[in-house]
Amino acid sequence: MVQTLALNETLKNRSVLSLMEWSPAEIQRVLYTARVMKQEPHSPAFRHALEGQHIALIFELPSTRTRVSFQVAVESLGAKAVVFEWGQSQLGRGEPIKDTARVLSRYVSGVVVRARQHETLQEWRQWASCPVFNALTHRMHPFQVLADVLTIWEKLGTMRGVKLAYVGDGNNMANSFLVLGAKLGMDIWVASPEGFQPDADVVRWATQEAALTGATIHVTQDAKEAAHQADVVVTDVFSSMADDPQMTNVKKEIMAPYQVNAPLMALAKPESIFLHCLPAHRGEEVTDEVLEGAHSVVFDEAENRLWVQKSVLYHVLADSSAVLGG
Ligand code: CP
C-alpha cells in the first residue's frame, strides 16, 4: 500500500534551528511522516518530492551520521546534495556568513549547517533567503532528538508521560531533550554535575512550556534519582567537539560518577531502553556492557536520523504540486 501524506503547510519554508518554535502538532506530524517513510522506504510517493532542488550541507565540525543521513535523505527525495567543509570554502578564509548565505541562496533551496556556535546558525538564518537547518551547534541538536523520540515511540509505543533520564554533560543534547520533552508531555530528568548543567535559560523555558503540555522537568546532580524507574536512559560524550579542548580532561574527571553502567541501568525499569547519539567513548560516559547490552537501541536510533530528516525536508521544502496525491 502506498501512503501519501499531506504537507503540513505551517512548516513550509521554515528554518529549523531548535524545536522551541514548533508546536506539538507539528512535531507529531513530522514523526508520523517519518514512520510512514520508514515503513515504505521504496514508496514512489516521496521519490520526486524535491526533484530539481539542490541542498547545501556545510560542516565546520566533523560528522559521520549527520553528513551521510542528510545526504541520503536529500537524494532519496529526488534532490541533489552539495556537501562541503567550512574550512575548504572561502568561509575558512574569512568570507563573511552574510555574503556566503546570500550567494548560496541563489543556488540552493536549503542549507544544512553544522557549526560550533549557535550564533553562527542564527546569522545564517538572518541572511539566507532559503530555510536553514541546524545539524548541531554547542546549544542544540534538534534532528538528533527528533530521531531519539521516534525511537522511543517505536520501542515504547508512546512518548507522553515517558520518564527519560539524561545522565552526563548538560550539553546540546540535554538542552534539546528539555525542549522536545516539554513539547511532547514527557517526564524529563537531567542529571549533571554542578557547573555542567544545561543552559539555565533553556531549563526556564522548558519549565514554562511544560506547564502548557503536562510535561515535567527535573534538573538534578543525582544520577541515581534520575535513573530510578526510568523508561529511557540517555547519555552523550563527556566532552563534545564544540567544547573548549582545554576542558576535556577536567570534564572527564568531574563527569566520571555520571557514567551509565550496569548498576545505573539496574535502577531503570526492566524494559527500559538505552540511547546514545554516537559516537560513544566506551569506558567513559558508557560501558561497553551497556552500549552492547539488551537495553541498547543505539543503532535503531542512528537509523532514525535518516527518517526524521527526510520527513522534515519533505514538509519544509516540498511543493504540493510535486507530491503524489498532493
Ligand atoms: N550523532 C551525530 O550527530 O553524529 P555525527 O557527529 O557522526 O554526525
Boltz pocket constraint, residues with backbone or C-beta under 6 A from the ligand:
constraints:
  - pocket:
      binder: B
      contacts: [[A, 62], [A, 63], [A, 64], [A, 65], [A, 66], [A, 67], [A, 135], [A, 136], [A, 144], [A, 277], [A, 278], [A, 279]]
      max_distance: 6.0
